[in-house]
Amino acid sequence: MIALLLRDLRLATRAGGGFGLGLVFFLIVVVLVPFGVGPETEILSKIAAGILWVAALLAALLSLDRIFALDFEDGALTLIATAPIPLEAVGLAKAIAHWLTTGLALTVAAPVLGVLLQLPSGAYGFVALTLLLGTPALSMIGTFGAALTVGIRRGGLLLSLLVLPLYIPTLIFGAEAVRRGAQGLDATTPLLMLGGITAGAFAMLPFATAAVLRINLR
């Protein structure tokens, strides 16, 4: 499993591997928002948490189709499926690799880019914390969606349609926790819900991913 994780990390960081694509998209969205809604500090500070979370969610979508598609096209996925490693571990390793190359970068960049959106001073820590708790769920759910569409030509749009509804609870609780934190309110409940979603995703979806891969590789 560790060898597969390191392999995916090496492939992601190569030219054309998709590393940094989500981060660049995230930066573009955050930079363009003030031009679209105006420079008013009050307006930007109100929508900053939601914009950061929506941008992070969409950025995570960009590289989902690469999780299994490239391995399927060159036959590596078939070899991995016959290797002495459970497919559940394969799905878990793919999700972790996606998070390390996408979600972690977004978590680090979000508080910095929050300055451009006039993010309230009390919300910076909550932005980092919620993304740290929530982005692993985005990667695991996305890995499951990528397994569903593996082998489908130009399945990126279908993948987005399948995954986006499953992302909504993470988005709701993540943005709500940041909003409460910025207002000095108790954010324990949305943070617990966010952590519960991530824990549930990693507890169940590797098995669902493995089942879907077995069906698609027959």
C-alpha positions as CSV (number, residue, x, y, z in Angstrom):
1,M,0.0,0.0,0.0
2,I,2.8,2.4,0.9
3,A,4.6,1.6,-2.5
4,L,1.4,2.4,-4.3
5,L,0.9,5.6,-2.4
6,L,4.5,6.7,-3.2
7,R,4.0,5.8,-6.9
8,D,0.9,7.9,-7.1
9,L,2.6,10.8,-5.5
10,R,5.5,10.6,-8.0
11,L,3.1,10.4,-10.9
12,A,1.1,13.4,-9.6
13,T,4.2,15.6,-9.2
14,R,5.5,14.9,-12.7
15,A,4.7,17.3,-15.6
16,G,1.1,16.8,-16.6
17,G,0.4,14.8,-13.4
18,G,-2.2,17.3,-12.2
19,F,-0.2,18.5,-9.1
20,G,-0.9,22.2,-8.5
21,L,-3.9,22.3,-10.9
22,G,-6.4,22.5,-8.1
23,L,-4.3,25.1,-6.3
24,V,-4.1,27.3,-9.3
25,F,-7.9,27.0,-9.9
26,F,-8.4,27.9,-6.2
27,L,-6.2,31.0,-6.5
28,I,-8.0,32.1,-9.7
29,V,-11.5,31.9,-8.1
30,V,-10.4,33.7,-5.0
31,V,-8.7,36.5,-7.0
32,L,-11.7,36.9,-9.3
33,V,-14.4,37.1,-6.6
34,P,-13.6,40.6,-5.5
35,F,-13.8,41.8,-9.1
36,G,-17.3,40.2,-9.4
37,V,-18.9,41.3,-6.2
38,G,-17.1,44.6,-5.6
39,P,-14.4,45.7,-3.2
40,E,-16.8,46.4,-0.3
41,T,-15.2,44.9,2.8
42,E,-18.4,44.2,4.6
43,I,-19.8,42.1,1.7
44,L,-16.6,40.2,1.1
45,S,-16.2,39.3,4.8
46,K,-19.7,37.9,4.9
47,I,-19.2,35.6,1.9
48,A,-15.5,34.8,2.4
49,A,-16.0,31.5,4.3
50,G,-18.5,30.2,1.7
51,I,-16.4,31.3,-1.2
52,L,-13.3,29.6,0.2
53,W,-15.2,26.3,0.8
54,V,-16.9,26.3,-2.6
55,A,-13.6,27.1,-4.4
56,A,-11.9,24.3,-2.5
57,L,-14.6,21.9,-3.3
58,L,-14.5,22.7,-7.1
59,A,-10.7,22.6,-7.0
60,A,-10.8,19.1,-5.6
61,L,-13.0,18.0,-8.5
62,L,-10.5,18.9,-11.2
63,S,-8.1,16.0,-10.7
64,L,-10.6,13.3,-9.7
65,D,-10.8,11.8,-13.2
66,R,-7.0,11.1,-13.0
67,I,-7.3,8.9,-10.0
68,F,-8.1,5.7,-11.9
69,A,-8.4,6.7,-15.5
70,L,-4.7,6.9,-16.4
71,D,-4.0,3.5,-14.8
72,F,-6.9,2.0,-16.6
73,E,-5.8,3.3,-20.0
74,D,-2.3,1.9,-19.8
75,G,-3.3,-1.4,-18.1
76,A,-1.7,-0.6,-14.8
77,L,-5.0,-0.9,-13.0
78,T,-5.4,-4.5,-14.1
79,L,-2.0,-5.3,-12.8
80,I,-2.7,-3.6,-9.5
81,A,-5.9,-5.5,-9.1
82,T,-4.0,-8.8,-9.5
83,A,-1.3,-7.8,-7.1
84,P,-1.2,-9.2,-3.5
85,I,-2.9,-6.1,-2.1
86,P,-6.7,-5.8,-1.4
87,L,-8.6,-3.4,-3.7
88,E,-9.9,-1.8,-0.5
89,A,-6.3,-0.7,0.3
90,V,-5.8,0.4,-3.3
91,G,-8.8,2.8,-3.0
92,L,-7.6,4.0,0.3
93,A,-4.1,4.7,-1.0
94,K,-5.5,6.5,-4.1
95,A,-7.6,8.7,-1.8
96,I,-4.7,9.6,0.5
97,A,-2.5,10.4,-2.5
98,H,-5.2,12.7,-3.9
99,W,-5.5,14.5,-0.6
100,L,-1.8,14.9,-0.1
101,T,-1.5,16.5,-3.6
102,T,-4.7,18.5,-3.6
103,G,-6.5,18.8,-0.2
104,L,-3.4,19.5,1.9
105,A,-2.3,22.3,-0.5
106,L,-5.7,23.9,-0.4
107,T,-5.8,23.7,3.4
108,V,-2.4,25.5,3.6
109,A,-3.3,28.1,1.0
110,A,-6.9,29.0,2.2
111,P,-5.9,31.1,5.2
112,V,-3.4,33.0,3.1
113,L,-5.9,33.7,0.3
114,G,-8.5,34.6,2.9
115,V,-6.8,38.0,3.1
116,L,-8.0,38.8,-0.4
117,L,-11.6,38.2,0.7
118,Q,-11.4,40.2,3.9
119,L,-11.9,37.1,6.0
120,P,-12.7,38.1,9.6
121,S,-9.6,37.7,11.9
122,G,-11.4,35.1,14.1
123,A,-12.1,32.8,11.1
124,Y,-8.6,32.0,9.9
125,G,-8.0,29.2,12.3
126,F,-11.4,27.8,11.6
127,V,-10.9,27.8,7.8
128,A,-7.7,25.8,8.2
129,L,-9.3,23.4,10.7
130,T,-12.4,22.8,8.7
131,L,-10.5,22.2,5.5
132,L,-8.1,19.8,7.4
133,L,-11.2,17.9,8.6
134,G,-13.3,18.1,5.5
135,T,-11.0,17.7,2.5
136,P,-10.0,14.1,3.2
137,A,-13.7,13.3,2.9
138,L,-13.8,15.1,-0.5
139,S,-10.8,12.9,-1.7
140,M,-12.4,9.6,-0.5
141,I,-15.8,10.4,-1.9
142,G,-14.1,11.5,-5.2
143,T,-12.1,8.2,-5.3
144,F,-15.4,6.3,-5.1
145,G,-16.9,8.4,-7.9
146,A,-13.7,7.9,-10.0
147,A,-14.1,4.1,-9.5
148,L,-17.7,4.3,-10.7
149,T,-16.8,6.0,-13.9
150,V,-13.5,4.2,-14.7
151,G,-13.5,3.0,-18.3
152,I,-16.1,5.5,-19.4
153,R,-14.7,7.8,-22.1
154,R,-14.9,11.5,-21.2
155,G,-16.5,10.6,-17.9
156,G,-15.4,13.8,-16.2
157,L,-18.8,15.4,-16.4
158,L,-20.6,12.3,-15.2
159,L,-18.1,12.0,-12.4
160,S,-18.9,15.6,-11.3
161,L,-22.6,15.0,-11.4
162,L,-22.3,11.9,-9.3
163,V,-19.9,13.4,-6.7
164,L,-21.3,16.9,-6.2
165,P,-24.4,15.8,-4.3
166,L,-22.3,13.8,-1.9
167,Y,-20.0,16.8,-1.3
168,I,-22.9,19.0,-0.2
169,P,-23.0,17.9,3.5
170,T,-19.3,18.5,3.9
171,L,-19.7,22.0,2.3
172,I,-22.6,22.9,4.5
173,F,-20.9,21.9,7.8
174,G,-17.5,23.3,6.8
175,A,-18.8,26.7,5.9
176,E,-21.1,26.8,8.9
177,A,-18.3,26.0,11.3
178,V,-16.2,28.9,9.8
179,R,-19.2,31.3,10.1
180,R,-19.8,30.4,13.7
181,G,-16.1,30.7,14.5
182,A,-15.9,34.1,12.9
183,Q,-18.9,35.3,14.9
184,G,-17.5,34.0,18.2
185,L,-20.2,31.3,18.5
186,D,-19.8,27.7,19.5
187,A,-18.7,25.7,16.4
188,T,-18.5,22.3,18.1
189,T,-21.5,20.8,16.5
190,P,-20.6,21.5,12.8
191,L,-17.0,20.5,13.5
192,L,-18.1,17.1,15.0
193,M,-20.4,16.6,12.0
194,L,-17.6,17.4,9.6
195,G,-15.3,15.0,11.4
196,G,-18.0,12.3,11.4
197,I,-18.5,12.6,7.7
198,T,-14.8,12.1,7.1
199,A,-14.6,9.2,9.5
200,G,-17.6,7.6,7.9
201,A,-16.3,8.1,4.4
202,F,-13.0,6.4,5.2
203,A,-14.7,3.6,7.1
204,M,-17.2,2.6,4.4
205,L,-16.1,4.0,0.9
206,P,-12.9,1.9,0.5
207,F,-15.1,-1.2,0.5
208,A,-17.6,0.4,-1.9
209,T,-14.7,1.5,-4.1
210,A,-13.3,-2.0,-4.2
211,A,-16.7,-3.5,-5.1
212,V,-17.2,-1.1,-8.0
213,L,-13.6,-1.7,-9.3
214,R,-14.2,-5.5,-9.3
215,I,-17.3,-5.0,-11.4
216,N,-15.7,-2.6,-13.9
217,L,-12.6,-4.7,-14.3
218,R,-14.5,-7.9,-15.2
